[in-house]
Amino acid sequence: MDDDGTVTYLLVDGENIDATLGQSIFGRRPQPQERPRWDRLLRFAEKHWDQPVKGLFFLAVNGELPMPFVQALIAIGYRPVPLSGGPDDKVVDMAIQRTLEAIAQRGDDVMLASNDGDFLPQIETLVDGDRRVGVMGFEEFRNSGFHALEHRGLELLDLEHDVEAFNVVLPRLRVIPIEQFDPLDFL
């Protein structure tokens, strides 16, 4: 474990991940067994950088708090961040942006689970060489602006292939590096 007190903040934009799964990967609402195992993101982040992780799961709540889901998040180690706002407010994006800005004032590392380019300015600020920064998402749907930050140290992680967050193989069409090609996947 890191002994200087540094932690990894794992910020989860669950709406973005779920929307990408539904609209871009499945073309329908994902079934419960097709959604990420959120606890695996926490475990991956902790193991990957060998230090404690504080998981924040951001939720837009219009009306009643989804208590079964919130309680499940708490049980696996997340701190839910339920948010509300006006009809045109992207409350999850706004809150994650503010949280990334606050982390920039600290020395902690950060992993963001999202494909959303709305966070590029804050991630660009964080990739300053003094901390580790990663973005978890789906490589073929990740905003291309994140790729431009790789040379500065941004780590790009695939939720299915790197994090292994799913219990099912997702029906994704992606370019396969030859060293990862398994013909049995196609037979």
Rosetta blueprint (number, residue, H / E / L):
1 M L
2 D L
3 D L
4 D L
5 G L
6 T L
7 V L
8 T E
9 Y E
10 L E
11 L E
12 V E
13 D E
14 G H
15 E H
16 N H
17 I H
18 D H
19 A H
20 T H
21 L H
22 G H
23 Q H
24 S H
25 I H
26 F H
27 G L
28 R L
29 R L
30 P L
31 Q L
32 P H
33 Q H
34 E H
35 R L
36 P L
37 R L
38 W H
39 D H
40 R H
41 L H
42 L H
43 R H
44 F H
45 A H
46 E H
47 K H
48 H H
49 W H
50 D L
51 Q L
52 P L
53 V E
54 K E
55 G E
56 L E
57 F E
58 F E
59 L E
60 A E
61 V L
62 N L
63 G L
64 E L
65 L L
66 P L
67 M H
68 P H
69 F H
70 V H
71 Q H
72 A H
73 L H
74 I H
75 A H
76 I H
77 G L
78 Y E
79 R E
80 P E
81 V E
82 P E
83 L E
84 S L
85 G L
86 G L
87 P L
88 D L
89 D L
90 K L
91 V H
92 V H
93 D H
94 M H
95 A H
96 I H
97 Q H
98 R H
99 T H
100 L H
101 E H
102 A H
103 I H
104 A H
105 Q L
106 R L
107 G L
108 D L
109 D E
110 V E
111 M E
112 L E
113 A E
114 S L
115 N L
116 D L
117 G H
118 D H
119 F H
120 L H
121 P H
122 Q H
123 I H
124 E H
125 T H
126 L H
127 V L
128 D L
129 G L
130 D L
131 R L
132 R L
133 V E
134 G E
135 V E
136 M E
137 G E
138 F L
139 E L
140 E L
141 F L
142 R L
143 N L
144 S H
145 G H
146 F H
147 H H
148 A H
149 L H
150 E H
151 H H
152 R H
153 G L
154 L L
155 E E
156 L E
157 L E
158 D E
159 L L
160 E L
161 H L
162 D L
163 V L
164 E L
165 A L
166 F L
167 N L
168 V L
169 V L
170 L L
171 P L
172 R L
173 L L
174 R L
175 V L
176 I L
177 P L
178 I H
179 E H
180 Q H
181 F L
182 D L
183 P H
184 L H
185 D H
186 F H
187 L L
